[in-house]
């Protein structure tokens, strides 16, 4: 409801019209989500504020999209040391390094 309400304010379309345009399916963070034949894995990233990132795999190709996400392993180490993140989140952040997948990312990720 929040998305369609905000989208209706931005577009000027009636909220019922917008509801009819989308087939909403909730996703589960950290678990594979199958959308249009591809595997989508949403996970939390780290920047100045928590962010949401996604890895998409389709027909043996893959890409990761993560807005402005820190990839500094020392930042992760400090967050773990000072208990800003638990052991599970710490390992999840380290697993996303390096942000290298099949689609070249030179110039976008450190």
ZILIN-V698706 format. One record per helix or strand. SS is the DSSP state (a for helix, b for strand). FROM is the first residue (numbers start at 1). TO is the last residue. If there is no record, write none. Layout:
BEGIN
<<SS FROM TO> <SS FROM TO>>
END
This chain:
BEGIN
<<a 2 11> <a 15 21> <b 32 35> <b 38 46> <b 50 58> <b 61 65> <a 73 81> <a 87 95>>
END
